[in-house]
Amino acid sequence: MARLRTAGRAAALSAAVAGLLTATFATPSSADGDDELPEQWRSYWVDAFNPGIYNADQVEKLVDDALAVNANALIVQTARRYDCFCNRALYPRTDAAIAPEPYDPLDEIIEQAHAAGLEVHAWVNVNTMWNSTTPPTSDEHVFNQHGPTAEGEDRWLNKMADGTELRGANAYIDPGHPDAVDYIVDAVQSIVAEYDVDGINLDYVRYPDFSSSTTHSDWGYNDVSVARFQDETGHTDVPEASDEQWSDWRRDQMTNLVRKIYLGMWEVDPAARLTMDAITYGFGPQSVGGWENTRTYAEVLQDWRGWQDEGIMDTVVAMNYKREWMPDQARMFEEWNEVLADWQGDRQSVSGPALYLNEIEDSLQQVQDLLTPTDAGNTVVGWSGYSYANPSMTAAGSSDPAVKDAERAALAEALTEGDNAPFAEPAAVPSMPWKENPTDGHVSGELVTKGGEPLNGVKVTLQPLTGGGEKLTRSSDGSGWFGFAHVPSGRYLVRIELPDGVVGKPVTYVQVTDGEIATAELAPLVRLR
């Protein structure tokens, strides 16, 4: 884990978003009787493949257009394919046709959006390395350092079971490669440390598409990943793509990456929100026999439900991309909204419809649908429209900027004007009590021998001695790192199961404090030769 640290912003957010999340968005009352804004997430996804942040004038228009729909947040693509629409991050600056330096797109959007009362969440593509036959110009870009020309452990490319690494021009990172994981964590930390972002939005935090079945993933066969799996499980063969133990292991790599990002952000700025773009392929779990049978869980190995349960994902922003005018897809949209609302627990879920697949009338219907309570009385906490560039099917089918502007204005009118307009009044981004007023803490540590060898796949148990927590178990990752998020404050025993050939004291103690990360410091471990 990187050791980037900063004073960060104040742990408390603005008064406008103070107070507990309410499922029905009823206007809360403050102690002195004054009404506060209702809490309801409203955002555009702003992709970097289209105009919107390429220069200051575009940013000014973007902010005005966001205010027109009474939005309160913008999810702005910042790290697109390991190229950054910013100047001060670990990712190299993009080659895209943006205004020349010193222009910094992320600085500009933060300055203008914050002045207008909008939050900015830096959208980071996690596992998409590059998507062009022309390499990036920067020698520091991951594709040039760890892509097709790299060898051995320097090669971070994801690989399919049949040996395929590139799908067309698309190259992907393997989340089972420890060096790739640490780079991603460090890069996210660098954005949070260098920019006054309100949060990070993770996209492609999953395995790639193009598998031969909807029941498993064909990806994850980077040589380093396979060797790690064999070392941890005792397998001597290369596992079949459908092997359940192999699928569980790969899914755990995604969860470990999210956990490491979450605690890495907490190190830098505990108030920063972590969101992610959740897959909702096909029908919901109600129709396919449960969460484990969804394509999300089985095919692309993304356990966002588990991430919410563990508390390592503040807000799930679901890519609920369905055509309202097709009955089957309208049903899919409703099914996913239902589980998003009912599964969020004390975290948050936002439904993100595909504006580009619908005309404005159907998009308005989808907003109304996602704000309708489930049978359990729950709703998702808001809406995120994909995308700002193409606010309707008509806009997506035209290359004329005037058409797109007209459709964007029409969407704003539909959402904000009239008796039943869902966004007629402003709203505040939902608060995060678990970050603003934390009642638990975290534990992390590293298992590395005196010779610098990381201990991979070692079982680590966290046993409460005081404070009423429960016994938890994790495994160290390929860098020897382990982490426990949101455990009750108190004193804990940390015990590791020493692998064969390693000696040392296998226990230590930590004191967990509200809102803090306690470091488990173990006595030096020695590999016997």
C-alpha positions in Angstrom: 0.0 0.0 0.0 1.3 3.4 -0.9 2.1 5.7 2.0 0.8 8.9 0.4 -0.7 11.1 3.1 -2.2 14.5 3.2 -4.1 16.6 5.7 -7.2 16.1 3.5 -10.4 18.0 3.7 -12.4 18.2 6.9 -14.1 14.9 7.8 -17.4 16.6 7.9 -19.2 17.5 4.7 -21.2 20.7 4.2 -24.3 21.3 6.3 -26.4 20.8 3.2 -25.6 17.1 3.2 -25.6 16.6 7.0 -28.1 14.2 8.5 -28.9 10.6 8.0 -29.9 9.1 4.6 -33.6 8.7 4.2 -35.0 6.2 1.8 -37.9 8.3 0.8 -36.0 11.6 0.4 -38.3 13.4 2.9 -37.0 16.8 3.7 -35.1 16.5 7.1 -35.5 19.3 9.7 -32.5 20.7 11.5 -32.3 21.2 15.2 -33.3 24.9 15.0 -36.3 24.2 12.8 -34.9 25.3 9.5 -35.5 23.0 6.6 -32.5 21.4 4.8 -32.4 20.2 1.3 -33.7 16.7 0.7 -31.0 14.1 0.0 -31.1 12.6 -3.5 -28.1 11.8 -5.7 -28.4 13.4 -9.2 -25.5 13.3 -11.6 -24.4 13.0 -15.2 -21.6 10.6 -16.2 -19.3 12.8 -18.3 -17.1 10.6 -20.6 -13.8 11.8 -22.0 -14.3 10.4 -25.5 -16.7 13.3 -26.2 -16.5 17.1 -25.6 -17.2 18.3 -22.2 -13.9 18.9 -20.4 -11.5 19.5 -23.2 -11.2 23.3 -22.5 -12.5 25.8 -20.0 -15.4 26.9 -22.2 -16.7 23.3 -22.4 -16.5 23.0 -18.7 -18.5 26.2 -18.2 -21.2 24.8 -20.5 -21.1 21.4 -18.7 -21.7 23.1 -15.3 -24.6 25.1 -16.7 -26.2 22.1 -18.2 -25.8 20.1 -15.0 -27.5 22.9 -13.0 -30.3 22.9 -15.6 -31.3 19.4 -14.5 -30.8 20.3 -10.8 -27.9 17.9 -10.6 -25.7 18.0 -7.5 -22.7 15.9 -8.8 -20.7 15.1 -11.9 -18.9 11.8 -12.5 -16.1 13.0 -14.8 -13.9 10.6 -16.6 -10.4 11.3 -15.4 -8.3 8.2 -16.0 -9.6 6.8 -19.2 -7.2 4.1 -20.4 -4.4 4.8 -17.9 -4.1 8.2 -19.5 -5.2 11.1 -17.3 -7.2 14.1 -18.0 -5.2 15.8 -15.3 -1.6 17.0 -14.8 -0.6 15.9 -11.3 -1.3 12.2 -11.0 0.7 9.0 -11.3 -1.2 8.4 -14.6 0.5 10.3 -17.5 -1.3 13.1 -19.1 -3.6 12.1 -21.9 -2.8 12.4 -25.6 -6.4 13.5 -26.3 -7.0 16.8 -28.1 -7.5 18.9 -25.0 -6.2 22.4 -24.4 -2.4 22.5 -24.0 -0.7 22.8 -20.7 -0.9 24.4 -18.2 -4.6 23.6 -18.7 -5.7 20.8 -16.4 -9.2 19.4 -17.0 -9.6 18.1 -13.5 -8.5 21.3 -11.9 -10.9 23.3 -14.1 -13.9 21.1 -13.5 -13.3 21.1 -9.8 -13.0 24.9 -9.7 -16.1 25.6 -11.7 -18.3 22.8 -10.3 -17.5 23.6 -6.7 -18.2 27.3 -7.3 -21.6 26.2 -8.5 -22.3 23.8 -5.6 -21.7 20.6 -7.6 -19.6 17.7 -6.4 -16.9 16.2 -8.6 -16.1 12.5 -8.6 -13.1 11.4 -10.7 -14.1 8.5 -12.9 -11.2 6.0 -13.1 -11.2 3.0 -15.5 -9.6 0.3 -13.5 -8.8 -2.7 -15.7 -8.9 -1.2 -19.3 -5.2 -0.7 -20.2 -5.4 0.7 -23.7 -7.7 0.6 -26.8 -5.8 1.7 -29.8 -3.2 0.1 -32.3 -1.2 3.3 -31.8 0.6 3.2 -28.4 0.4 6.2 -26.1 3.3 8.7 -26.4 4.3 8.7 -22.8 7.1 6.2 -22.0 5.6 6.0 -18.5 2.2 4.8 -19.7 1.4 1.3 -18.4 0.8 0.0 -21.9 4.3 0.9 -22.9 5.8 -0.4 -19.6 3.7 -3.5 -18.9 1.8 -4.3 -22.1 2.6 -6.4 -25.2 6.3 -5.6 -25.3 6.9 -6.5 -21.6 8.2 -9.9 -20.5 7.9 -12.0 -17.4 6.6 -10.4 -14.2 6.6 -7.0 -16.0 3.8 -8.1 -18.2 0.5 -7.1 -16.6 -1.8 -8.0 -19.5 -4.9 -10.0 -18.7 -5.1 -13.2 -20.8 -7.9 -15.6 -21.8 -7.8 -19.3 -21.3 -6.9 -19.8 -24.9 -3.9 -17.5 -24.7 -5.6 -14.4 -26.2 -4.5 -11.1 -24.7 -5.9 -8.5 -27.0 -9.5 -8.2 -28.1 -9.1 -6.1 -31.2 -7.1 -3.2 -30.0 -8.3 -3.6 -26.4 -5.8 -4.5 -23.7 -6.7 -5.2 -20.1 -5.0 -5.3 -16.7 -5.1 -8.6 -14.8 -6.2 -7.8 -11.2 -4.5 -10.9 -10.0 -1.1 -9.4 -10.7 0.1 -7.7 -7.5 2.2 -5.1 -9.2 -0.7 -4.0 -11.2 -2.9 -3.8 -8.1 -0.4 -1.7 -6.3 -0.1 0.7 -9.2 -3.8 1.2 -9.4 -4.0 1.9 -5.6 -1.1 4.3 -5.8 -2.6 6.1 -8.8 -6.0 6.5 -7.2 -4.3 7.8 -4.0 -2.4 10.3 -6.2 -5.6 11.8 -7.5 -7.1 12.1 -4.1 -3.9 13.6 -2.7 -3.4 16.1 -5.5 -6.9 17.3 -6.3 -9.9 18.4 -4.2 -12.2 15.7 -5.6 -15.2 14.7 -3.6 -14.7 11.1 -4.5 -13.4 8.4 -6.9 -15.7 6.5 -9.3 -14.3 3.1 -10.3 -15.3 1.8 -13.8 -14.4 -1.6 -15.3 -13.7 -2.9 -11.8 -14.3 -6.4 -13.0 -13.0 -9.0 -15.5 -13.5 -8.3 -19.2 -16.4 -9.4 -21.5 -16.1 -11.7 -24.4 -16.2 -15.0 -22.4 -17.5 -18.2 -24.0 -20.2 -18.6 -21.4 -22.4 -16.5 -19.1 -21.6 -18.8 -16.2 -17.9 -18.1 -15.9 -15.1 -15.9 -17.0 -12.4 -17.0 -19.6 -10.1 -14.3 -18.3 -7.4 -14.1 -15.6 -4.7 -16.3 -17.0 -1.8 -13.9 -16.7 1.2 -16.2 -15.8 1.7 -14.4 -12.5 -1.9 -14.8 -11.5 -2.0 -18.5 -12.4 1.2 -19.1 -10.4 -0.3 -17.4 -7.4 -3.4 -19.5 -7.6 -1.4 -22.7 -7.8 0.8 -21.6 -4.9 -2.2 -20.8 -2.7 -4.3 -23.9 -3.6 -1.8 -26.6 -4.4 -3.0 -26.9 -7.9 -0.3 -28.1 -10.3 -2.4 -27.7 -13.5 -3.8 -24.6 -15.2 -7.4 -24.4 -14.0 -10.4 -24.7 -16.4 -12.3 -21.4 -16.8 -15.3 -23.1 -15.2 -13.4 -24.3 -12.1 -15.4 -22.9 -9.1 -12.3 -22.5 -6.9 -10.6 -20.6 -9.7 -13.7 -18.4 -10.2 -13.8 -17.7 -6.4 -10.1 -16.9 -6.4 -10.4 -14.4 -9.3 -13.5 -12.8 -7.7 -11.5 -12.4 -4.5 -8.8 -10.5 -6.5 -11.4 -7.9 -7.5 -12.6 -7.7 -3.9 -9.1 -7.3 -2.6 -8.4 -4.5 -5.1 -11.5 -2.7 -4.0 -10.7 -3.1 -0.3 -7.1 -1.9 -0.9 -8.4 1.2 -2.9 -10.9 1.9 -0.1 -8.4 1.9 2.7 -5.8 3.6 0.5 -8.2 6.5 0.0 -9.0 6.5 3.7 -5.3 7.1 4.4 -5.3 10.2 2.2 -8.8 11.7 2.8 -11.3 9.8 5.0 -14.1 12.0 3.7 -13.7 11.1 0.0 -16.5 8.9 -1.3 -15.7 5.7 -3.2 -18.3 4.8 -5.9 -18.3 2.3 -8.7 -20.2 1.5 -11.9 -22.0 -1.7 -11.2 -22.8 -4.3 -13.9 -26.5 -5.2 -14.4 -26.4 -7.5 -17.4 -29.7 -9.2 -18.3 -32.5 -10.0 -15.8 -32.0 -9.5 -12.1 -31.3 -12.1 -9.5 -35.1 -12.6 -9.0 -35.4 -14.2 -12.4 -32.1 -16.2 -12.6 -32.1 -18.0 -9.3 -30.2 -15.6 -7.1 -27.2 -13.2 -7.0 -24.6 -16.0 -7.6 -26.3 -16.9 -10.9 -26.3 -13.4 -12.3 -23.8 -12.6 -15.1 -22.4 -9.8 -12.9 -21.3 -12.3 -10.2 -20.5 -15.3 -12.4 -19.3 -14.0 -15.8 -17.4 -10.8 -15.0 -16.7 -11.7 -11.3 -17.9 -8.4 -9.8 -19.4 -8.9 -6.3 -20.7 -5.4 -5.7 -23.3 -6.7 -3.3 -20.5 -8.2 -1.1 -18.6 -4.9 -1.3 -21.6 -3.0 0.1 -22.1 -5.6 2.8 -18.5 -5.3 3.8 -18.7 -1.5 3.8 -15.8 -1.1 1.3 -18.1 0.6 -1.3 -19.8 3.8 -0.2 -22.1 4.2 -3.2 -22.9 1.7 -6.0 -23.9 3.5 -9.2 -25.5 0.9 -11.3 -25.1 0.9 -15.1 -28.8 0.0 -15.4 -28.7 0.4 -19.2 -32.1 -0.8 -20.5 -34.5 0.3 -23.2 -37.8 1.3 -21.6 -39.6 0.8 -24.9 -38.7 -2.9 -24.9 -40.9 -4.8 -22.4 -38.2 -7.3 -21.4 -35.7 -4.6 -20.8 -38.2 -2.5 -18.9 -38.6 -5.5 -16.6 -34.9 -5.9 -16.3 -34.7 -2.2 -15.3 -37.3 -2.7 -12.6 -35.7 -5.9 -11.2 -32.3 -4.3 -10.8 -33.8 -1.2 -9.2 -35.5 -3.5 -6.7 -32.4 -5.2 -5.5 -30.3 -2.1 -5.6 -32.8 -0.5 -3.2 -33.3 -3.5 -0.9 -29.6 -4.6 -0.7 -28.0 -1.3 0.0 -28.3 -1.7 3.8 -26.5 1.3 5.5 -24.6 2.1 2.3 -26.1 3.6 -0.9 -27.2 2.6 -4.4 -27.9 4.9 -7.4 -29.6 3.7 -10.5 -27.9 4.9 -13.7 -30.1 4.7 -16.8 -28.8 4.8 -20.4 -30.1 8.1 -21.8 -28.7 7.2 -25.2 -30.9 4.1 -25.5 -34.1 6.0 -24.8 -36.0 9.0 -25.9 -36.7 11.7 -23.3 -40.3 10.4 -22.5 -38.9 7.0 -21.7 -36.0 8.4 -19.7 -38.5 10.4 -17.6 -40.5 7.2 -17.0 -37.3 5.5 -15.8 -36.6 8.3 -13.3 -40.1 7.9 -12.0 -39.7 4.1 -11.8 -36.4 4.2 -9.9 -37.9 6.6 -7.3 -40.9 4.3 -6.7 -40.5 2.4 -3.4 -40.2 -1.4 -3.5 -42.5 -3.7 -1.6 -40.1 -3.3 1.4 -40.5 0.4 1.2 -37.0 1.2 -0.1 -35.8 3.2 -3.0 -32.4 3.8 -4.5 -30.8 7.1 -3.4 -30.9 8.7 -6.8 -30.1 8.9 -10.5 -27.1 9.2 -12.7 -27.7 9.7 -16.4 -25.4 8.1 -19.0 -24.4 10.3 -20.6 -24.0 14.0 -20.7 -22.7 13.7 -24.3 -25.8 11.9 -25.6 -28.8 12.7 -23.5 -31.3 10.8 -25.7 -31.4 8.2 -28.5 -32.0 11.1 -31.0 -28.8 12.8 -29.7 -26.8 9.6 -30.0 -27.9 9.2 -33.6 -26.7 12.7 -34.6 -23.3 14.3 -35.0 -24.8 17.8 -34.9 -23.9 19.6 -31.6 -27.1 21.7 -32.0 -29.2 18.5 -31.9 -27.4 17.3 -28.8 -27.9 20.7 -27.1 -31.6 20.7 -28.0 -32.1 17.2 -26.6 -30.2 18.1 -23.4 -32.4 21.2 -22.9 -35.5 19.1 -23.5 -34.4 16.5 -20.9 -33.8 19.3 -18.4 -37.3 20.7 -19.0 -38.8 17.2 -18.6 -37.0 16.6 -15.3 -37.5 20.0 -13.7 -40.6 21.6 -15.0 -44.3 20.7 -14.5 -46.3 19.3 -11.6 -44.8 15.9 -11.6 -41.2 16.8 -12.5 -39.0 14.5 -10.4 -36.2 17.1 -10.0 -38.2 20.2 -9.8 -36.4 21.3 -6.6 -32.7 21.1 -5.7 -31.4 18.2 -3.6 -28.2 17.4 -1.7 -25.9 14.5 -2.2 -26.7 11.9 0.4 -24.5 12.1 3.5 -22.3 9.3 4.7 -22.7 8.9 8.4 -20.1 6.1 8.5 -17.5 8.6 7.3 -18.7 11.9 8.8 -19.2 10.4 12.3 -17.4 7.0 12.2 -18.2 4.5 14.9 -15.6 1.9 13.9 -12.1 1.7 12.4 -9.9 -0.4 10.2 -6.8 -2.7 10.4 -4.1 -3.2 7.7 -0.7 -4.8 7.6 1.9 -6.4 5.4 3.5 -9.8 5.6 7.0 -9.5 4.2 10.1 -11.5 5.2 13.3 -9.9 6.3 14.6 -10.6 2.9 11.8 -8.6 1.3 9.7 -11.5 0.1 5.9 -10.8 0.2 3.9 -13.7 1.7 1.0 -14.4 -0.6 -2.2 -16.1 0.4 -1.5 -16.3 4.1 -4.5 -16.6 6.4 -4.9 -13.7 8.8 -7.4 -13.8 11.6 -8.6 -10.8 13.5 -9.9 -11.9 16.9 -11.7 -9.3 19.2 -10.5 -9.1 22.8 -12.7 -6.1 23.7 -15.3 -4.1 21.9 -17.7 -6.7 20.8 -16.6 -7.3 17.2 -16.7 -10.7 15.5 -13.8 -12.9 14.4 -12.8 -12.2 10.8 -10.4 -13.9 8.4 -8.7 -12.5 5.3 -5.8 -13.7 3.1 -2.7 -11.6 2.3 -2.5 -10.5 -1.4 0.4 -10.9 -3.8 2.2 -8.0 -2.1 1.7 -9.5 1.4 -0.9 -6.9 2.2 -4.1 -7.5 4.2 -6.9 -5.3 5.4 -10.0 -5.4 7.6 -12.5 -2.5 7.1 -15.1 -1.2 9.5 -14.5 -3.3 12.6 -15.8 -2.1 16.0 -13.3 -0.1 18.1 -11.5 -2.2 20.6 -8.4 -4.4 21.1 -7.8 -7.3 18.8 -5.5 -10.2 18.4 -4.0 -10.6 14.9 -2.9 -14.1 14.1 -1.3 -15.4 11.0 -0.8 -19.0 9.8 2.9 -19.1 8.9 3.5 -20.9 5.6 6.0 -23.8 5.4 9.5 -22.7 5.7 8.8 -19.3 7.4 9.4 -18.7 11.1 8.6 -15.9 13.4 6.1 -14.7 16.0 2.7 -15.3 14.4 0.6 -12.9 16.6 0.4 -9.3 17.4 -2.1 -6.9 18.9 -3.9 -3.8 17.6 -6.0 -1.1 19.1 -8.8 0.0 16.7 -10.0 3.5 17.1 -13.0 5.2 15.5 -12.2 6.5 12.1 -8.5 5.4 12.1 -6.5 2.7 10.4 -4.6 0.6 12.9 -1.4 -1.0 11.5 -0.7 -4.6 12.5 3.1 -4.7 13.2 4.4 -8.2 13.3 7.8 -9.3 14.4 10.3 -10.0 11.6 9.5 -13.1 9.6 12.3 -15.2 8.3 12.3 -17.7 5.3 14.4 -20.7 6.1 16.8 -21.6 3.3 
